Amino acid sequence: MSDKTLAQFGNYYHEFRRLHPSADVDFRMAIEELLTDGGVTFDRVSTRIKEWSSLKAKARKRRADGSLIYPDPRRDIHDMMGVRITTYHSTEIPVALKVLQDSFKVLKSVDKAAETRISGGFGYGSHHLILEVDDKSDDLQDYRGLVFEVQVRTVLQHAWAEFEHDLRYKRANVTNPDELNPEVDRMFTLAAGLIELADQQFDQIAALKETGRVTDESVELTAETLPGVLAMLIGNRFPRPRSTNYRFLEDILAANSITSVAQLRELLNPADIEVLMKVLEYRFHPGQIRIIDDLLLKRFGQAHIDATVSTDSQPHNAKRHRQLKRKLELMNQAHIVGLSN
């Protein structure tokens, strides 16, 4: 690689860092909100911007024949911005992928876990996406055109991958890094098989939990009871949120005096839901919180915004206010606010 090409890449990188000092936080918050709106039950979203020393070393990598792996590093290197999403069990991974694919332009999608299974072994489990911020990405328009990498894996897959990377590679024989201890290799393979089995058990536990039914109409709607109540009322039609987000759902329902199962059943009128799906034209299938928040907006209009959006200056409150106002305008144009179908 010529010094000029590397210098141009370095100039681009440092200018990006100067113009976007909070890029990692912006991406984390935007993707957390997308996943929450899409009803994805996730553990956490982690973001990082690769250090220049690592990017520079990657840009200089060559194949066995001496050719550059990344001849145009600005175009060919996709993980300057990296995002990792961990879920509690693997059934949430397809839901997370669908939300991301509906929210960004997909340049590449690779299922590392499937590749491992096809090869007949155990090991690195993760789904990788190469995405580009486009005009669908409302909250990241300052980054339009930026290409970034996303890894989606379960918490168990993540723990295995991090531990393996640290012990097998970072601590490998410094005189011959490619020489891995066969016993360590065998034990990691065994651990990978156990982790795959554990993930399957978590999937089954999650599926059994979804079959729970709540029949007591007098039950109080709380963050603890809402998962079961919603399973009874709408089944799996709308993806569940993270368990910690049911507290927010409890708050916005209570703010509109919806405190019983009967009232919630009335709010979740199938005809009203269908109207919302047509009017709002969701980018991806909404999750439980998103659809209930919008049903409250349809029924109570501006009063819902006033009751559930704090007046403080926190960025997420200002953002929520803008989003609800935009949706309310669409609903008013369609003359559906306050109407029950």
N, C-alpha and C positions, 0 to 999 in steps of 0.2 A: 504494500500500500504506500502510495506517495505521501510525503510529509504534508503536501497541500491538502489532500483529501482528509487526512486525519485532523489537520488544523481546522478545516471547515466544519468537520463534525464537532470538534471541541468548541468552536465559536457558537454553533447552534445550541449545544448542550448548556453552556454557561449563560447564554442569553435567555434560554427557556427557564433556567433556575432563577434568573434575575426577575423575569416578568411574572413568574408564577411561584412565589415563595411558599404558598400553601397548597400546591398541587396535590400532594399526597392526601391531605385532609379533605380537599374538595372531592377527590375521587372516592375516598372512603365514605363520606357522608352521602354522596349521590347514589352510590351502589347499595349502601345499607337501606336507603329509602326505597329504591327500586325493588329490592328483595322483600322488604316489609310490605309494600303495596301489592306485590305479587303473591303474598302469602307463604313465603319461603321460611321454614323454621331453620335458622342457621345459628351457628355458634358465634362466629365473628367474621368481620371483614378486615383484612390487614392490607395496607398499601405501603409501597416504598418507591423512591426514585433511586435508581442505581448510581453509585458513586462513580465519578469520572475515571478513577483509576481502574475500576472493574470494566467499565465500558471500553476504555482504551485498550486494555488487555484483550478483551473479546474481539474488538475490531481488527486486531493484529493476528488472530488465529488463522492457521493454514491447514489445508488437508495434507494427506500423506504425499501427494504429488507436488506440493509446494504452492498450490493455488490458494488464494484467499477465500475463506468461507464467507466473508462479508465484504465484498469488493466496494459496495456503496453502503457504508455503515448506517447512515441516516435513514436509508430506505430499508436495509436488510435486517437491522437489529430491532427487535420488536419489544424488548423488555426493559427499555429505559424506565418506563412506568410499569410497575408490576402490582398485580392485585391477587390476593389469595382469599378464597372463601372456604370456610370449614363448616360442615353440617354435622348434625348429630348422627344421622343414619343415611344410608345411600339412596333411599327412595326420594330424598329431597334434592338430590343432585340434578335429575332431569328437569325438575321444576325451576331450579335456579338457572340452569342452562337456557331454558325457554325464555325466561325473563330477560336474560342478557342478550340472547339472539334477537329478541323483539325490540330491544332498546338501543342496539348499536349495529353497525355494519360488520358482518362476520367475514373475516379474511381467511381464517383457518380454524378447524376444529379437530382435535386429536384426543381420542379416548385411550390414555395410557394403560388403564386397567384392562380394557378389552385387548389391547396389544399383548399384554402379559399373559392373559388367559389363552389367547390364540397360540402363543408360543409354548403353552403347556406348563407354565411355571407360576410362581408366586412372586410378588415384589411390589414395585412402585405403582401405587394406585392413585390416579389423578386424571382429571379431564382438563385439557388445555385449550383455551380459546385465544386467538389473535383477533382483536376487535379494533374498530376505528370509530372515533366519535364523529357522528354525522348530525344532520339536522333533526333527527328524532330524539337526540339526547338533550332535552330541554335544560337540564341543570348544569350542563358542562359545555355550553356553547363557546365559552372562552377558550376551549381546547379543541375546537372543531378541526378535524383532520389528523389529530394525534392518534397514533397506533399504539396499543398497549396489550400486555399479556395478562390473562386471567387463569389461575389454577383453582379448580373446584375439587375438593376432596373431603372425606369424613375426618373427624378429629382423630380417629384411630389411624387412618392412612397417613395423616399429617405427622402424628407422633412417630410412626414407623420410619417415614421418609427422613425426618429430621435426625433421628437417632442413628439411622444407617449412614447418612451423609457425614455425620460427625465422627463416628467410630471407624467406618470402613474407608473413608477417603481422606478426611482431614488428618487422621492419625495413622494413615497407612505408612508403610516403610519408606522413609524419606529417601533412601538410596534407590529404591525401586517402587515407585508409587503404584504401579500396575500389579504388583505382587500382593494379592490379598490372602489372608490366612484362610485355608480351606475350612477349618473348623468354625471360624466366625461366619463364613459364607453359608455353611450348612445351617447354623443356628438362626441366622437372619431369615433364611428361606422358611424354616419351621415357624418362626415368629410371624412371618407374613401370612402363612396359611392359617394360623390361629386368629390373626386379626381379621382375615376375610370371613372366617366362621363367626367371629364376634359381631362383625357388621351385619351379617345375615340374621343373627339372633336379634339385634337391635331393630332391624326392619320388621321382623315378626312381632316383636313387642309393640312397636308403633302401630302396626296394623290391628293388633288385638285391642289396643287402647281406643282406636277409632270406632270400634263396634259398641262402645259403651252408650247407654241410653239414659236420658233423664226424663222422667215421666211426671214429676211433681210440679204442677203448674204454679205452686206458691213459692217455689225456690227463689231465693234472692239472687239477682244477677251480680256476680263479683268476678274478679280476675280468676278465682279458683273454680267457679262453677261454669263460666262462659264456654270453655272448651267442650264440656259435655253437652251443654244446652245447644250449642251451635251444631254439634255432631247430630243431635236429634232433629234439629229444625232444617238444616240444609245439607247434611251428610258431607260428602267430599266435593260438592259442587265448586266451592271456593277454597283455595289452599289456606291452611292454617298459618297464623303468624308465629313468631318466636313467643315462648311462654311469657317472657317479660313484657311483651306488648299488650297482653290482655288487660293490664292495669289502665293503659290509655283508652282501650275500648270501653272498659267499665266507666271511666270518667266522662267520655263524650255521650254515652247513653244516659247516665245520671243527669248530666247537664241539660238534657232534653226531657227529663222526667220519665225515662223509660227504665223501669226497675223490675218488671216481672216478665216471665216467660211469655205470657199471653201478649203483652205489648210488643215484645221483640218479634214474636211470630207475625203479628200484624204488620210491623215495619218491613219484614222480609217477604212482602207480597211478591209473588213471582211475576205478576204483570208489571209492577213498578221496576223490578230488576231488569226485565226485558227492555223497558223504555230507556232506562239508563244506559244499557249496553249499546243501544242504537244512537242515542244522543251524544254520549261522551266518546264513543268509538275508542275504547281502551287500546293502548299499544300491545298489551298482553293481558291474559286472563287475570282479572283482579282477585286479590286475596280477600279474606273475611273482613279485615279492618277497612280496606279501601271501599268495598261495596257498601258496608254499613255506614261509613262516614258519608258517602255520597247519597245514600238513601235518606239519611238525616238532613242533608243539605236540600234534597228535593222536597222533603216534607215541610221543613221549618224555614228554609231560605236564609235570609240575612241573620235571623235570630240564632241559627245554628253557628254561624261564624262568630257572632258576638259572644255566644256562650262558651265557645270552645277554643278560641284563639286568644292567648294571653296578650296583654297590651305592652309587655316589656319589649326590649329592643334586641332580644336574642335572634340570631339569623334564622334559626329553624321556624320561629314564630312568624317572622316576616314572610318567609317562603311559603309556609302553610296558608297564611292569609292571602297571598297572591294566587296560589293554586285554587283555593276555594272560591275566590272572587271570579276567576276565569271560568270555572265550572258553572257557577251560578249564572253568569251571563249567557252561557250556552243553554242552560235550562230555561232561563227566561225567554230566550229567543224561540225555544221550542214550546213555550207556554205549558210547562209541566210542573212548575213549582207549586206546592201545596195541593196538587191533585192526587187522588188515590185512584188507581185503576182497578 
